[in-house]
Amino acid sequence: MTPPQWPGRVGVVGCGVMGTGIAELCAVRGLDVVVHGRRETSADAARERLAGSLDRGVRKGRMTETDRKEALSRITFTTDLGAFHDCRIVVECVPEQEPLKREIFTALDRIVTDDDAVLASVTSSIPITRLARATARPAKVIGTHLFNPAPTMPLAELIPTLLTDDETIRRAEEFLGDALGKQVIRAPDRAGFLVNTLLVPYLLSAVRMVETGAASAADIDRAMTGGCGHPMGPLALIDLIGLDVIAEVANSLYEEYKEPLHAPPPLLSRMVEAGLLGKKTGTGFHTYRK
Ligand SMILES: NC(=O)c1ccc[n+]([C@@H]2O[C@H](COP(=O)([O-])OP(=O)(O)OC[C@H]3O[C@@H](n4cnc5c(N)ncnc54)[C@H](O)[C@@H]3O)[C@@H](O)[C@H]2O)c1
């Protein structure tokens, strides 16, 4: 077990796919973490998912039963954002909607007492400056874009803004690199940063191919795994990320660059409106067993 390398508690706002994954990663790496869910029921569901994931870790020999118990003991769930008052870093993981994220940052600014605490966002695409400006301490706000599944994906994008101070950059880099064990790259504070600026137009092109009937989802995915050696086809990847997340990311990119290739295809919008969000709801471009 890696000894704790981050002084103080980590706060995670939001207990969906990314919030739960980041909380699990923190706990497995020996950090104390408090996770905020809006309701008791969502916190209970997140606790169950997280425990299930740690169980799989034991079954697959990635950790011992003692490691699993220790990791679980480091995670606290709360429905009260006030519990974050003493955190040294808070990672915001709520849905990809700018007004909602800005609300959370304004609240964190009021709640977190340590003036040097890092206020981070895992946003996939929203420029960090806009979130920083929702606080009275923009120098302490930074993007920490981890990938899904957070416990296993090796990369993290670190996104300072024009306003982020050097100490915050240093602490956030230490958190991602030393404490969480990620490979850290610096990315520019523009919608989509580095990875999603490259990835999302490709994913949207695959949706357009399904939409126009050019090819089936299964064939497109087979083409890119078998023909290009990608570990996963684009439509399976959209299902994993969440169709709602991809649609919101496409909107952010379109708003920033006004490129038609970033506009969400109608099929994607209709599927989101229909609640077909991918793996998390059981159906997206493919169907999944619950
Ligand atoms: N899914 C991915 O593959 C992925 C990868 C990297 C980054 N991200 C980013 O991570 C963030 C979260 O995405 P996700 O996939 O975990 O979404 P998700 O829908 O799985 O989870 C979002 C969580 O936020 C909670 N929530 C909603 N409103 C809230 C509020 N007002 N206060 C507190 N919690 C609230 C929801 O109940 C849910 O538990 C987004 O910004 C997304 O762009 C997602």
The ligand as an SDF file (V2000), in Angstrom:
LIG
                    3D

 44 48  0  0  0  0  0  0  0  0999 V2000
  -17.7470    9.9940  -17.7080 N   0  0  0  0  0  0  0  0  0  0  0  0
  -16.5130   10.1780  -18.1590 C   0  0  0  0  0  0  0  0  0  0  0  0
  -15.9700    9.3360  -18.8960 O   0  0  0  0  0  0  0  0  0  0  0  0
  -15.7410   11.4160  -17.7640 C   0  0  0  0  0  0  0  0  0  0  0  0
  -14.3420   11.4200  -17.9320 C   0  0  0  0  0  0  0  0  0  0  0  0
  -13.6130   12.5500  -17.5230 C   0  0  0  0  0  0  0  0  0  0  0  0
  -14.2830   13.6490  -16.9890 C   0  0  0  0  0  0  0  0  0  0  0  0
  -15.6520   13.6040  -16.8630 N   0  0  0  0  0  0  0  0  0  0  0  0
  -16.3190   14.7870  -16.2840 C   0  0  0  0  0  0  0  0  0  0  0  0
  -16.6480   14.4610  -14.9440 O   0  0  0  0  0  0  0  0  0  0  0  0
  -17.8170   15.2140  -14.5380 C   0  0  0  0  0  0  0  0  0  0  0  0
  -18.8570   14.2610  -13.9770 C   0  0  0  0  0  0  0  0  0  0  0  0
  -19.1830   13.3200  -14.9850 O   0  0  0  0  0  0  0  0  0  0  0  0
  -19.7240   11.8580  -14.6370 P   0  0  0  0  0  0  0  0  0  0  0  0
  -19.5380   11.0420  -15.8510 O   0  0  0  0  0  0  0  0  0  0  0  0
  -19.1650   11.4010  -13.3300 O   0  0  0  0  0  0  0  0  0  0  0  0
  -21.2800   12.2000  -14.4750 O   0  0  0  0  0  0  0  0  0  0  0  0
  -22.3920   11.3730  -13.6810 P   0  0  0  0  0  0  0  0  0  0  0  0
  -23.6860   11.7830  -14.2610 O   0  0  0  0  0  0  0  0  0  0  0  0
  -22.0340    9.9320  -13.6200 O   0  0  0  0  0  0  0  0  0  0  0  0
  -22.2560   11.9450  -12.1890 O   0  0  0  0  0  0  0  0  0  0  0  0
  -22.5750   13.2420  -11.7960 C   0  0  0  0  0  0  0  0  0  0  0  0
  -22.9580   13.2170  -10.3340 C   0  0  0  0  0  0  0  0  0  0  0  0
  -23.2070   14.5490   -9.8840 O   0  0  0  0  0  0  0  0  0  0  0  0
  -24.3510   14.5240   -9.0600 C   0  0  0  0  0  0  0  0  0  0  0  0
  -24.9510   15.8590   -9.0370 N   0  0  0  0  0  0  0  0  0  0  0  0
  -25.8110   16.4210   -9.9030 C   0  0  0  0  0  0  0  0  0  0  0  0
  -26.1270   17.6550   -9.4980 N   0  0  0  0  0  0  0  0  0  0  0  0
  -25.4330   17.8690   -8.3470 C   0  0  0  0  0  0  0  0  0  0  0  0
  -25.3610   18.9370   -7.4430 C   0  0  0  0  0  0  0  0  0  0  0  0
  -26.0760   20.0530   -7.6220 N   0  0  0  0  0  0  0  0  0  0  0  0
  -24.5630   18.8150   -6.3530 N   0  0  0  0  0  0  0  0  0  0  0  0
  -23.8490   17.6920   -6.1490 C   0  0  0  0  0  0  0  0  0  0  0  0
  -23.8940   16.6240   -6.9690 N   0  0  0  0  0  0  0  0  0  0  0  0
  -24.6830   16.7280   -8.0570 C   0  0  0  0  0  0  0  0  0  0  0  0
  -25.2680   13.4880   -9.7030 C   0  0  0  0  0  0  0  0  0  0  0  0
  -26.2210   13.0050   -8.7850 O   0  0  0  0  0  0  0  0  0  0  0  0
  -24.2250   12.4030  -10.0710 C   0  0  0  0  0  0  0  0  0  0  0  0
  -23.9650   11.5410   -8.9880 O   0  0  0  0  0  0  0  0  0  0  0  0
  -18.2760   15.9800  -15.7810 C   0  0  0  0  0  0  0  0  0  0  0  0
  -17.7630   17.2670  -15.7320 O   0  0  0  0  0  0  0  0  0  0  0  0
  -17.6400   15.1840  -16.9290 C   0  0  0  0  0  0  0  0  0  0  0  0
  -17.4320   15.9760  -18.0710 O   0  0  0  0  0  0  0  0  0  0  0  0
  -16.3890   12.5150  -17.2140 C   0  0  0  0  0  0  0  0  0  0  0  0
  1  2  1  0
  2  3  2  0
  2  4  1  0
  4  5  1  0
  4 44  2  0
  5  6  2  0
  6  7  1  0
  7  8  2  0
  8  9  1  0
  8 44  1  0
  9 10  1  0
  9 42  1  0
 10 11  1  0
 11 12  1  0
 11 40  1  0
 12 13  1  0
 13 14  1  0
 14 15  2  0
 14 16  1  0
 14 17  1  0
 17 18  1  0
 18 19  2  0
 18 20  1  0
 18 21  1  0
 21 22  1  0
 22 23  1  0
 23 24  1  0
 23 38  1  0
 24 25  1  0
 25 26  1  0
 25 36  1  0
 26 27  1  0
 26 35  1  0
 27 28  2  0
 28 29  1  0
 29 30  1  0
 29 35  2  0
 30 31  1  0
 30 32  2  0
 32 33  1  0
 33 34  2  0
 34 35  1  0
 36 37  1  0
 36 38  1  0
 38 39  1  0
 40 41  1  0
 40 42  1  0
 42 43  1  0
M  CHG  2   8   1  16  -1
M  END
$$$$
